[in-house]
Amino acid sequence: MTATVEQARYSWGGDEFVFVELAEEMSLQANFRAMAITTALRERRPDGLLDICPANASYQVRYDPDVLDPHTLMALLKDCEAQVGDAADVALPTRVLEIPVLYRDPWTTETLMRFRDRHQDPDATDIEYAARINGYADVEEFIAAHSGSPWFTSMVGFVAGLPFKFQMVPRERQILVPKYLRPRTDTPKQTVGYGGCFSCIYSVRGAGGYQMFGITAAPIYDPTQSLPDFTDFMVFFRPGDIVKFLPVEREEYDAQLAEVEAGTFRITQRPVEFALSAFLADPDGYNATLLEVLR
């Protein structure tokens, strides 16, 4: 795997926004570059720069034109892009998180069965369909692939606290699954979903179009900030978080849910530094080293 750099495209959004597109398609390289540029921008943040919002292969800033001259801002953005370059030499301080998942749980299974008329394969469950179209022998082999490699949190949003995660494997090994033909009107809270090349965790109950593979007991959004993992902020995930899915059985899930209800559950997390160049040189070896901190 080698890093490639596309020329960024800058677009004005009215009088207060600049949108910067770093690549036309999602890749770990493009996302890492977006985070490296926005990190550099935060470090050099001038008066009048109000918001910095990184996304999968782009970012957007909001500014006050009465305080910050638009041309001065544009020059700063392009200078940050030049400073970061291909981001190959950048190391990102982040976390490795272990998220327990009850695959093929009864709640998402009941939900998906109510919406088979909106699905590509009405005779299969979502995970059976995903396993088949990705060439896995069975669901067990698919679960092993989904949980076997870590995932890079490329952005958080769309719904409050919802993380989008990109599989940290070479492109030819990535799982690809289309979204539903038509969105559902219901998705259980903390469903582990999949759409395109992204895995996600639904932070709240609501509509959705991603395939449903399982559910986690781990809370990822707490607007009351009453749970121990939310003392600093109501949203748990941050862009750059590296996630390891841990398959669990129903008994383990029930025990974890009881801990959540008692206010004692904690998501396992360890600090690490992620270096893009080291990952690109040896994805599997580097992933194994990253995940050692969880043992």
Protein Blocks (a to p, Z undefined) as FASTA:
>chain_A
ZZdddddddddehjlbccddfbfbdcfklmmmmmmmmmmmmmmocghiabdcddfkbccd
dddfklmcfklmmmmmmmmmmmnmnolmpccddddddddddehifklmmmmmmmmmmpfb
lmbcfklmmmmmnopablmlmmmmmmmpccddfbgehighiacddddbdfklpccddddf
bdcfbdcehiacdehjaccddfbgcddfbdcfbdcfbdfbdfkomafklmmbmbfbdghi
acddddddfklmmmmmmmmmnopaccddddddddfklmmmommlmmmmmmmmmZZ
